[in-house]
């Protein structure tokens, strides 16, 4: 999982940290032991906040497109002075348990990067699976030409995509 050079670099960084933060020497020595012995099973112990798995670009792109669907709905409603009839016209977040990659990425781009600011008041966790519904909405948006100026009928059609 880590090359010899990567393990050596990390080991050296822990050596420096021991001098900077002597109170944490025991933790750093444990991490050095994991690295020097190549105990891959315990690599996640070195820094548990760094996930072993990555979020695929396809997932990130799809989430961005889904957020753009809700941007288009939001901006269109504001321009038209329209309140959608369908409750599905509002972004509900993603399910934190079942749609973890989507949930995490959407939270990152919205909360950390501050993108899709118009959706800042929307929840992060839907507490139910929404991805398939969002994908149907996305397919409808593509069919309608990915417009950001939607009619009332198009907003309802997207929200109720089946």
N, C-alpha and C positions, 0 to 999 in steps of 0.2 A: 504494500500500500504506500509506504514511503521509501524513497531511495536511500541509500547509505548516506549520500551527501545531505539530503533533507534531514535525516535523523541527526547527523553531526551538527548541522546548523542549529537545529532546535536545542540539542544538548548544550551547545555553546551559549545559546541565549539564556538557558536556565542557569548556567554558570555565572553569567553576568547578573542575572536577577538575584542570585544568592548574595552577591556583594551589595546590591542596591537595597534589597529587602531581607536582611538577615533573619527577621522574625519568621519568614516563610521558608527557611532553608529546607526543612524536612519535606515539605510538599514538592519543592523543586528537585530535591535529590530522588524522590520517588519517581517523578516524571523523567528524570535522567536515566533511572534504572529501566523504565519501560522502553525508552528510546534506545539506549545502548544495547539492550538485549533483544530488541526487535519484537516485543510482545504486542503484536497487532491487536490481539483481543482487548488490550487495555489502552489503545490509542485514544479512544473516546474519553477516557478518564483524564487525559492530559488537558483538554479544554472542552468540557461538555457543551459549551455554547456554540461550538463549531460542529455542524452536522456532517456526517460522513456522506450522506446522499446530497445531491444537488437538485435544484429545480430546473427541469428541462426548459429550453428556450421556447418550445412549442406551448408549454403550459403558460409561461410568462406572456407570450404573444396573445394567446387566447384570452387570458385575464384582461390584458390591456384592451383588446377588442370589445370584450363584454363591458368594461368600464366605459368605453366610447359609446356603446349602445345607450347606456343610461345617461351619458352626457348629452347625446342627441335628444333623448326624450326630455331631459330637464330643460335644455336650452329652448327646445321647440315649445314646450309648455309655457315657459316664461314669455317667449315672443308672442304666442297666441293668447296669453292670458287664460290658459286652459287648465282645468283640473281633471286629470284622467279618471275615468270611471273604474278602471281595473286597478286593484291593489297591487298587481304585479308590475306596474309601471315604475315602481320605486325599487332602488337597489336595496337588497336585504343582507348583503354580505355573502359569505360562503360558510358552509358548515365546518367549524373548527375541528371536528372529529373525523368526518368522512372525506372532506375536501381540503385536507391540510395544506397541500402545495398551493392551491389557489387562495386559500384563506391567508396563509403567510405572505405570499407575494402581494396580494391586494392590500393587506395591512401595511406592508413595507412601502409600497409606492404611494399610498394615500397618507399614511401617518408620518413616515420618516422622510420621504422625498417631497411630500406636500403636493403631489400631483392629483388631478381630478378633485380640485378644491371644492367644486360645486357639489360634490358628494360627501363632503366632510361630516355632515350631520347624519349620514346613513350609518347603520350598524356595521360592525365587522363580522360578527358571527350570526348566521341565520338560524342556527340550531336545528336545521333540517337541510336535506339535500336539495340544492337549487341548480346545480350545474347543468343538468339535462334541460331544464326550462330555459336557462340562460343561453344554452346552445341553440335551442329552437328560436329564441328571440334573435340571436346573432344571425342565424340562417335567413330569417325574415328581413333583417336589416340589410344583409348582403343583397337579397333579391330586390329590395327597394332602392338599391344603388348607394348604400352607405351615406345617406343624406343626413345633414345636421339640421335641416329645416324640414320637419315632418308635419304632415297635416294631422288633425285630430283623429281621423280615421286610421291613418298609418300608426299613430301612437297606440291606439287601441288594438290594432292588428298585431303589432309587435308584442304588446303586453300579454295578449291572449294566444300567442303562438302555440300551436299544437303539433 
